[in-house]
Amino acid sequence: MLDVKAGCLYFVDDGFFEKANDPYLKINYDKTSKIVKIQDKKTVLLFQDMFPTRACYINEQYVRGGQAVCIADPKVVGELEKTAKKIIKMLKRGVCFTPTQPNIFAIEKLMRQDD
């Protein structure tokens, strides 16, 4: 199993998307709203598109130019984690960010069934 590190970007196995079967999941696109610098490039991360998964569905690290794509600044990683937690709390309260938002609670239930 892959050693997953905070701040690094990974590809999720197609089997996850088949199992989750949610039409609104973004499937391994390189477009991912907070702008962060990754490998000296400004990148946008869309928190409303995040979804739960398990390590067994993470099949490889995102590598560009022979280097793993990671957010180098631990402060930025910490801020992103705080923002993600806020978004999850809002989702649990029923906030819907887009009409094409994945059903993260159904996906989470499926992931827990793998235990």
N, CA, C and O atoms as a DFTB+ gen file, in Angstrom:
460 C
 N C O
     1  1       0.849      -1.176       0.000
     2  2       0.000       0.000       0.000
     3  2       0.899       1.245       0.000
     4  3       1.972       1.253       0.604
     5  1       0.454       2.256      -0.666
     6  2       1.174       3.513      -0.822
     7  2       1.203       4.302       0.486
     8  3       0.204       4.361       1.201
     9  1       2.346       4.906       0.794
    10  2       2.467       5.761       1.977
    11  2       1.934       7.149       1.611
    12  3       2.610       7.902       0.910
    13  1       0.744       7.492       2.073
    14  2       0.087       8.750       1.733
    15  2       0.547       9.834       2.698
    16  3       0.461       9.667       3.915
    17  1       1.036      10.948       2.151
    18  2       1.551      12.047       2.965
    19  2       0.695      13.290       2.789
    20  3       0.250      13.600       1.684
    21  1       0.471      13.994       3.883
    22  2      -0.289      15.245       3.840
    23  2       0.409      16.235       2.916
    24  3       1.632      16.371       2.947
    25  1      -0.363      16.913       2.110
    26  2       0.180      17.930       1.217
    27  2       0.588      17.427      -0.152
    28  3       0.897      18.223      -1.038
    29  1       0.593      16.122      -0.335
    30  2       0.962      15.563      -1.634
    31  2      -0.307      15.208      -2.408
    32  3      -1.358      14.950      -1.821
    33  1      -0.190      15.202      -3.715
    34  2      -1.336      14.911      -4.571
    35  2      -1.216      13.496      -5.123
    36  3      -0.124      13.030      -5.449
    37  1      -2.358      12.825      -5.220
    38  2      -2.391      11.430      -5.635
    39  2      -3.514      11.194      -6.635
    40  3      -4.469      11.965      -6.727
    41  1      -3.370      10.112      -7.376
    42  2      -4.438       9.655      -8.261
    43  2      -5.222       8.563      -7.547
    44  3      -4.649       7.714      -6.864
    45  1      -6.526       8.599      -7.712
    46  2      -7.396       7.599      -7.120
    47  2      -7.716       6.570      -8.197
    48  3      -8.005       6.916      -9.342
    49  1      -7.660       5.317      -7.814
    50  2      -7.890       4.210      -8.731
    51  2      -9.286       4.276      -9.340
    52  3     -10.250       4.640      -8.666
    53  1      -9.384       3.926     -10.606
    54  2     -10.681       3.924     -11.288
    55  2     -11.699       3.024     -10.593
    56  3     -12.903       3.262     -10.688
    57  1     -11.223       1.990      -9.895
    58  2     -12.128       1.103      -9.160
    59  2     -12.936       1.842      -8.105
    60  3     -14.082       1.487      -7.829
    61  1     -12.332       2.877      -7.512
    62  2     -13.059       3.686      -6.537
    63  2     -14.261       4.357      -7.199
    64  3     -15.370       4.334      -6.666
    65  1     -14.024       4.953      -8.363
    66  2     -15.093       5.674      -9.060
    67  2     -16.209       4.730      -9.504
    68  3     -17.387       5.088      -9.491
    69  1     -15.813       3.509      -9.900
    70  2     -16.809       2.512     -10.271
    71  2     -17.641       2.115      -9.054
    72  3     -18.863       1.994      -9.142
    73  1     -16.974       1.913      -7.921
    74  2     -17.672       1.522      -6.696
    75  2     -18.576       2.650      -6.199
    76  3     -19.736       2.410      -5.863
    77  1     -18.051       3.881      -6.150
    78  2     -18.826       5.018      -5.653
    79  2     -20.010       5.307      -6.567
    80  3     -21.089       5.664      -6.093
    81  1     -19.816       5.158      -7.851
    82  2     -20.880       5.327      -8.841
    83  2     -21.654       6.632      -8.653
    84  3     -22.884       6.647      -8.686
    85  1     -20.919       7.721      -8.457
    86  2     -21.543       9.038      -8.301
    87  2     -21.260       9.845      -9.566
    88  3     -20.098      10.069      -9.906
    89  1     -22.304      10.283     -10.266
    90  2     -22.101      10.973     -11.542
    91  2     -21.391      12.323     -11.417
    92  3     -20.942      12.876     -12.421
    93  1     -21.285      12.859     -10.198
    94  2     -20.697      14.189     -10.030
    95  2     -19.256      14.173      -9.552
    96  3     -18.662      15.234      -9.359
    97  1     -18.683      12.996      -9.358
    98  2     -17.273      12.937      -8.978
    99  2     -16.408      13.377     -10.143
   100  3     -16.678      13.035     -11.294
   101  1     -15.380      14.128      -9.841
   102  2     -14.412      14.534     -10.864
   103  2     -13.404      13.402     -10.994
   104  3     -12.693      13.089     -10.039
   105  1     -13.341      12.799     -12.146
   106  2     -12.555      11.586     -12.343
   107  2     -11.145      11.898     -12.841
   108  3     -10.944      12.178     -14.023
   109  1     -10.167      11.847     -11.927
   110  2      -8.754      11.992     -12.256
   111  2      -8.447      13.107     -13.258
   112  3      -7.615      12.936     -14.150
   113  1      -9.118      14.242     -13.107
   114  2      -8.803      15.392     -13.940
   115  2      -7.655      16.149     -13.299
   116  3      -7.471      16.075     -12.085
   117  1      -6.875      16.879     -14.097
   118  2      -5.808      17.661     -13.493
   119  2      -6.305      19.035     -13.055
   120  3      -5.526      19.798     -12.483
   121  1      -7.590      19.391     -13.303
   122  2      -8.174      20.609     -12.758
   123  2      -8.750      20.268     -11.386
   124  3      -9.568      19.356     -11.271
   125  1      -8.406      20.862     -10.531
   126  2      -8.936      20.557      -9.200
   127  2      -9.661      21.761      -8.671
   128  3     -10.188      21.725      -7.559
   129  1     -12.345      26.835      -3.207
   130  2     -11.501      27.441      -4.287
   131  2     -10.445      28.203      -3.557
   132  3     -10.581      29.335      -3.093
   133  1      -9.330      27.421      -3.507
   134  2      -8.257      28.134      -2.820
   135  2      -7.031      28.003      -3.692
   136  3      -6.673      26.902      -4.110
   137  1      -6.364      29.157      -3.976
   138  2      -5.181      29.090      -4.844
   139  2      -3.956      28.832      -3.984
   140  3      -3.713      29.543      -3.009
   141  1      -3.185      27.815      -4.346
   142  2      -1.946      27.485      -3.631
   143  2      -0.834      27.294      -4.649
   144  3      -1.088      27.081      -5.834
   145  1       0.391      27.372      -4.174
   146  2       1.540      27.191      -5.046
   147  2       2.020      25.752      -4.927
   148  3       2.376      25.289      -3.843
   149  1       2.025      25.063      -6.041
   150  2       2.511      23.692      -6.099
   151  2       3.535      23.646      -7.215
   152  3       3.231      23.962      -8.365
   153  1       4.745      23.252      -6.871
   154  2       5.867      23.243      -7.811
   155  2       5.974      24.594      -8.520
   156  3       6.088      24.661      -9.744
   157  1       5.937      25.657      -7.735
   158  2       6.077      27.035      -8.230
   159  2       5.012      27.448      -9.231
   160  3       5.223      28.394      -9.990
   161  1       3.877      26.766      -9.254
   162  2       2.758      27.149     -10.114
   163  2       1.545      27.387      -9.239
   164  3       1.295      26.633      -8.298
   165  1       0.782      28.440      -9.545
   166  2      -0.461      28.671      -8.822
   167  2      -1.478      27.631      -9.262
   168  3      -1.687      27.416     -10.456
   169  1      -2.101      26.995      -8.293
   170  2      -3.048      25.916      -8.545
   171  2      -4.314      26.179      -7.749
   172  3      -4.252      26.736      -6.653
   173  1      -5.442      25.792      -8.279
   174  2      -6.717      25.961      -7.594
   175  2      -7.195      24.605      -7.096
   176  3      -7.233      23.631      -7.848
   177  1      -7.560      24.554      -5.810
   178  2      -8.135      23.357      -5.227
   179  2      -9.592      23.660      -4.895
   180  3      -9.877      24.605      -4.159
   181  1     -10.503      22.873      -5.427
   182  2     -11.926      23.094      -5.184
   183  2     -12.389      22.168      -4.062
   184  3     -12.579      20.969      -4.268
   185  1     -12.565      22.735      -2.889
   186  2     -12.950      21.938      -1.736
   187  2     -14.310      21.293      -1.899
   188  3     -14.545      20.210      -1.363
   189  1     -15.208      21.932      -2.627
   190  2     -16.535      21.337      -2.790
   191  2     -16.479      20.051      -3.605
   192  3     -17.460      19.308      -3.642
   193  1     -15.363      19.775      -4.252
   194  2     -15.208      18.551      -5.033
   195  2     -14.501      17.432      -4.265
   196  3     -14.305      16.340      -4.799
   197  1     -14.118      17.702      -3.009
   198  2     -13.415      16.661      -2.260
   199  2     -14.378      15.533      -1.902
   200  3     -15.592      15.723      -1.837
   201  1     -13.801      14.353      -1.673
   202  2     -14.609      13.181      -1.344
   203  2     -13.782      12.240      -0.485
   204  3     -12.553      12.243      -0.550
   205  1     -14.470      11.431       0.325
   206  2     -13.737      10.461       1.153
   207  2     -13.325       9.251       0.332
   208  3     -14.026       8.843      -0.594
   209  1     -12.185       8.687       0.682
   210  2     -11.741       7.443       0.076
   211  2     -10.884       6.703       1.080
   212  3     -10.685       7.175       2.199
   213  1     -10.390       5.575       0.697
   214  2      -9.507       4.775       1.549
   215  2      -8.153       4.659       0.849
   216  3      -8.051       4.781      -0.372
   217  1      -7.126       4.423       1.648
   218  2      -5.769       4.321       1.099
   219  2      -5.660       3.243       0.021
   220  3      -4.855       3.372      -0.902
   221  1      -6.454       2.193       0.127
   222  2      -6.368       1.114      -0.860
   223  2      -6.807       1.564      -2.254
   224  3      -6.504       0.890      -3.238
   225  1      -7.512       2.684      -2.354
   226  2      -7.948       3.205      -3.651
   227  2      -6.991       4.256      -4.216
   228  3      -7.195       4.751      -5.324
   229  1      -5.966       4.590      -3.468
   230  2      -4.978       5.546      -3.965
   231  2      -3.890       4.734      -4.647
   232  3      -3.178       3.961      -4.006
   233  1      -3.770       4.923      -5.982
   234  2      -2.874       4.016      -6.692
   235  2      -1.519       4.594      -7.057
   236  3      -0.578       3.837      -7.298
   237  1      -1.392       5.911      -7.103
   238  2      -0.065       6.465      -7.377
   239  2      -0.019       7.955      -7.048
   240  3      -1.030       8.657      -7.049
   241  1       1.196       8.396      -6.770
   242  2       1.395       9.816      -6.486
   243  2       1.465      10.584      -7.800
   244  3       1.970      10.087      -8.807
   245  1       0.948      11.804      -7.764
   246  2       0.999      12.665      -8.944
   247  2       2.433      13.152      -9.096
   248  3       2.971      13.805      -8.202
   249  1       3.048      12.833     -10.230
   250  2       4.434      13.215     -10.511
   251  2       4.446      14.046     -11.780
   252  3       3.823      13.686     -12.779
   253  1       5.160      15.159     -11.730
   254  2       5.296      16.027     -12.907
   255  2       6.771      16.389     -13.033
   256  3       7.395      16.843     -12.074
   257  1       7.315      16.185     -14.216
   258  2       8.730      16.484     -14.436
   259  2       9.654      15.655     -13.568
   260  3      10.739      16.103     -13.199
   261  1       9.223      14.442     -13.239
   262  2      10.045      13.555     -12.423
   263  2       9.979      13.850     -10.933
   264  3      10.654      13.184     -10.148
   265  1       9.174      14.842     -10.519
   266  2       9.070      15.194      -9.100
   267  2       7.652      14.978      -8.603
   268  3       6.679      15.247      -9.308
   269  1       7.555      14.485      -7.372
   270  2       6.246      14.339      -6.742
   271  2       5.632      15.729      -6.571
   272  3       6.313      16.674      -6.173
   273  1       4.352      15.840      -6.871
   274  2       3.651      17.115      -6.740
   275  2       3.120      17.221      -5.315
   276  3       2.242      16.462      -4.903
   277  1       3.674      18.181      -4.571
   278  2       3.319      18.384      -3.168
   279  2       3.266      19.871      -2.865
   280  3       3.852      20.686      -3.577
   281  1       2.563      20.208      -1.809
   282  2       2.557      21.571      -1.285
   283  2       3.671      21.600      -0.248
   284  3       3.584      20.932       0.782
   285  1       4.708      22.367      -0.518
   286  2       5.907      22.340       0.303
   287  2       5.744      23.042       1.652
   288  3       6.371      22.640       2.632
   289  1       4.924      24.070       1.716
   290  2       4.802      24.873       2.929
   291  2       3.841      24.209       3.919
   292  3       2.646      24.118       3.639
   293  1       4.340      23.738       5.079
   294  2       3.465      23.076       6.050
   295  2       2.364      23.988       6.594
   296  3       1.310      23.504       7.008
   297  1       2.599      25.297       6.596
   298  2       1.563      26.234       7.046
   299  2       0.388      26.218       6.078
   300  3      -0.768      26.256       6.499
   301  1       0.681      26.161       4.790
   302  2      -0.371      26.107       3.770
   303  2      -1.145      24.797       3.899
   304  3      -2.372      24.786       3.798
   305  1      -0.428      23.693       4.121
   306  2      -1.089      22.396       4.298
   307  2      -2.026      22.462       5.504
   308  3      -3.153      21.971       5.442
   309  1      -1.571      23.058       6.582
   310  2      -2.400      23.207       7.773
   311  2      -3.648      24.034       7.510
   312  3      -4.737      23.686       7.967
   313  1      -3.490      25.128       6.774
   314  2      -4.644      25.972       6.426
   315  2      -5.637      25.228       5.536
   316  3      -6.851      25.355       5.699
   317  1      -5.107      24.457       4.601
   318  2      -5.979      23.667       3.725
   319  2      -6.762      22.628       4.526
   320  3      -7.947      22.406       4.278
   321  1      -6.090      21.996       5.488
   322  2      -6.768      21.013       6.330
   323  2      -7.864      21.670       7.163
   324  3      -8.950      21.109       7.309
   325  1      -7.589      22.854       7.710
   326  2      -8.604      23.583       8.479
   327  2      -9.799      23.939       7.605
   328  3     -10.947      23.790       8.022
   329  1      -9.524      24.410       6.393
   330  2     -10.604      24.763       5.468
   331  2     -11.423      23.531       5.107
   332  3     -12.651      23.595       5.057
   333  1     -10.756      22.420       4.857
   334  2     -11.460      21.178       4.514
   335  2     -12.392      20.764       5.651
   336  3     -13.525      20.355       5.399
   337  1     -11.934      20.865       6.889
   338  2     -12.770      20.509       8.044
   339  2     -13.991      21.424       8.131
   340  3     -15.088      20.965       8.452
   341  1     -13.809      22.708       7.848
   342  2     -14.936      23.648       7.858
   343  2     -15.959      23.272       6.787
   344  3     -17.166      23.299       7.031
   345  1     -15.467      22.925       5.610
   346  2     -16.359      22.545       4.507
   347  2     -17.142      21.291       4.879
   348  3     -18.342      21.212       4.618
   349  1     -16.476      20.314       5.483
   350  2     -17.153      19.077       5.885
   351  2     -18.247      19.388       6.907
   352  3     -19.344      18.837       6.823
   353  1     -17.962      20.257       7.860
   354  2     -18.984      20.647       8.847
   355  2     -20.179      21.300       8.159
   356  3     -21.327      21.032       8.514
   357  1     -19.911      22.153       7.182
   358  2     -21.001      22.809       6.455
   359  2     -21.833      21.785       5.689
   360  3     -23.062      21.861       5.678
   361  1     -21.168      20.833       5.053
   362  2     -21.876      19.787       4.314
   363  2     -22.763      18.972       5.256
   364  3     -23.886      18.609       4.904
   365  1     -22.250      18.688       6.455
   366  2     -23.034      17.934       7.437
   367  2     -24.262      18.711       7.894
   368  3     -25.255      18.118       8.315
   369  1     -24.195      20.042       7.811
   370  2     -25.347      20.877       8.161
   371  2     -26.292      21.048       6.978
   372  3     -27.313      21.728       7.091
   373  1     -25.956      20.432       5.838
   374  2     -26.853      20.468       4.694
   375  2     -26.549      21.533       3.657
   376  3     -27.329      21.727       2.724
   377  1     -25.427      22.226       3.805
   378  2     -25.055      23.237       2.813
   379  2     -24.690      22.528       1.512
   380  3     -23.938      21.554       1.517
   381  1     -25.218      23.013       0.419
   382  2     -24.909      22.467      -0.901
   383  2     -24.219      23.564      -1.701
   384  3     -24.796      24.630      -1.919
   385  1     -23.007      23.315      -2.135
   386  2     -22.224      24.331      -2.830
   387  2     -22.546      24.432      -4.313
   388  3     -22.519      25.518      -4.893
   389  1     -22.851      23.292      -4.921
   390  2     -23.183      23.277      -6.346
   391  2     -24.273      22.235      -6.585
   392  3     -24.419      21.302      -5.795
   393  1     -25.035      22.384      -7.660
   394  2     -26.047      21.363      -7.953
   395  2     -25.426      20.036      -8.398
   396  3     -26.109      19.014      -8.458
   397  1     -24.142      20.062      -8.706
   398  2     -23.451      18.843      -9.145
   399  2     -22.453      18.372      -8.090
   400  3     -21.352      17.928      -8.414
   401  1     -22.846      18.474      -6.850
   402  2     -21.968      18.085      -5.744
   403  2     -22.083      16.582      -5.489
   404  3     -23.194      16.061      -5.390
   405  1     -20.950      15.877      -5.380
   406  2     -21.011      14.445      -5.084
   407  2     -21.686      14.190      -3.736
   408  3     -21.624      15.027      -2.835
   409  1     -22.320      13.045      -3.608
   410  2     -22.950      12.656      -2.349
   411  2     -21.880      12.022      -1.461
   412  3     -21.712      10.802      -1.440
   413  1     -21.163      12.873      -0.731
   414  2     -20.024      12.381       0.057
   415  2     -20.459      11.466       1.189
   416  3     -19.683      10.612       1.620
   417  1     -21.676      11.624       1.676
   418  2     -22.131      10.779       2.773
   419  2     -22.421       9.357       2.304
   420  3     -22.143       8.402       3.029
   421  1     -22.966       9.206       1.121
   422  2     -23.172       7.869       0.544
   423  2     -21.813       7.226       0.245
   424  3     -21.627       6.028       0.456
   425  1     -20.870       8.031      -0.247
   426  2     -19.524       7.514      -0.542
   427  2     -18.834       7.099       0.751
   428  3     -18.200       6.046       0.809
   429  1     -18.957       7.926       1.790
   430  2     -18.344       7.598       3.086
   431  2     -18.912       6.277       3.626
   432  3     -18.168       5.446       4.148
   433  1     -20.213       6.091       3.499
   434  2     -20.851       4.849       3.960
   435  2     -20.280       3.637       3.203
   436  3     -20.004       2.597       3.802
   437  1     -20.110       3.782       1.895
   438  2     -19.513       2.699       1.092
   439  2     -18.086       2.399       1.554
   440  3     -17.695       1.235       1.651
   441  1     -17.314       3.441       1.838
   442  2     -15.932       3.253       2.271
   443  2     -15.876       2.565       3.623
   444  3     -14.980       1.756       3.866
   445  1     -16.812       2.870       4.505
   446  2     -16.847       2.235       5.833
   447  2     -17.245       0.758       5.724
   448  3     -16.867      -0.049       6.573
   449  1     -17.995       0.406       4.695
   450  2     -18.383      -1.001       4.504
   451  2     -17.178      -1.860       4.146
   452  3     -17.210      -3.080       4.307
   453  1     -16.104      -1.220       3.655
   454  2     -14.881      -1.951       3.312
   455  2     -14.093      -2.369       4.545
   456  3     -13.165      -3.171       4.444
   457  1     -14.459      -1.825       5.723
   458  2     -13.718      -2.150       6.964
   459  2     -13.751      -3.625       7.273
   460  3     -13.181      -4.059       8.274
